[in-house]
């Protein structure tokens, strides 16, 4: 008995999902845009700092900077 009830429930859910053509797209709020831009900026800064550190390590030795 339990199995048939579960099968019917699954069938109903599948039917409902098939009928639904799409989903309602949520518009981005201003705070969401600010958050996305902030994350993007943080990633870019981290990438640039990592690149700068790798360039510094390759071209300059610590001895040259300790005498400055």
C-alpha positions as CSV (number, residue, x, y, z in Angstrom):
1,X,0.0,0.0,0.0
2,X,2.8,2.4,0.9
3,X,4.6,1.7,-2.4
4,X,1.6,2.6,-4.5
5,X,1.0,5.8,-2.6
6,X,4.6,6.8,-3.2
7,X,4.5,5.9,-6.8
8,X,1.4,8.1,-7.3
9,X,3.0,10.9,-5.5
10,X,6.1,10.7,-7.7
11,X,3.9,10.5,-10.8
12,X,2.1,13.7,-9.7
13,X,5.3,15.5,-9.0
14,X,6.7,14.5,-12.4
15,X,3.5,15.6,-14.1
16,X,3.6,19.0,-12.4
17,X,7.2,19.5,-13.4
18,X,6.4,18.7,-17.0
19,X,3.5,21.1,-17.1
20,X,5.6,23.9,-15.7
21,X,7.2,25.5,-18.8
22,X,9.9,27.4,-17.0
23,X,10.7,29.2,-13.9
24,X,10.2,32.8,-12.9
25,X,13.5,34.6,-13.2
26,X,14.4,36.7,-10.2
27,X,15.7,40.1,-11.1
28,X,18.9,41.1,-9.4
29,X,18.6,43.7,-6.7
30,X,21.0,46.5,-6.2
31,X,22.6,44.8,-3.2
32,X,23.0,41.6,-5.3
33,X,24.8,43.5,-8.0
34,X,27.1,45.2,-5.4
35,X,27.9,41.9,-3.9
36,X,28.7,40.3,-7.3
37,X,30.9,43.3,-8.3
38,X,32.7,43.1,-4.9
39,X,33.4,39.4,-5.3
40,X,34.7,40.0,-8.8
41,X,36.9,42.8,-7.7
42,X,38.3,40.7,-4.8
43,X,39.1,37.9,-7.2
44,X,40.8,40.3,-9.6
45,X,42.9,41.9,-6.8
46,X,44.0,38.5,-5.5
47,X,45.0,37.4,-9.0
48,X,47.0,40.6,-9.6
49,X,48.7,40.3,-6.2
50,X,49.6,36.7,-6.9
51,X,51.0,37.7,-10.3
52,X,53.0,40.5,-8.8
53,X,54.5,38.2,-6.1
54,X,55.5,35.7,-8.7
55,X,57.2,38.3,-10.9
56,X,59.0,39.8,-7.8
57,X,60.3,36.4,-6.9
58,X,61.7,35.7,-10.3
59,X,63.4,38.9,-11.1
60,X,64.6,40.3,-7.8
61,X,66.6,38.7,-5.0
62,X,66.1,39.5,-1.4
63,X,69.7,40.8,-1.1
64,X,69.0,43.7,-3.4
65,X,66.1,44.9,-1.3
66,X,67.8,44.5,2.0
67,X,70.4,47.2,1.2
68,X,67.9,49.8,0.3
